[in-house]
């Protein structure tokens, strides 16, 4: 930083001129930008509760809110369960944009809204 003074007798204010700004290397590390949520680890009881709720939601055709873990981030789905394919471990759900598939093992939480 360099200081320069005005030569004006009327104005003896101090003017500061920035020559540059130093930023340490840790601010630019690529790891700082790749932060994501930690992967959730569900217990057997939690997985069973999600499975039970899927069955109830399928039979009642109520709207559900599903949180899933995909690509190192949480994704959220507000939908209606249309089909459960147990052999392939997928759920087919419908939202306002169409029908989609979701792997059952990626579901981390679920709530019934109706």
Buried (B, 14 or more C-beta within 10 A) or exposed (E): EEEEEEEEEEEEEEEEEEEEEEEEEEEEEEEEEEEEEEEEEBEEEEBEBBBEBBEBBBEEEEBBEBBBBEEEEBEEBEBBBEEBEEEEEBBBBBEEEEEBEBEBEBBBBBEEEE
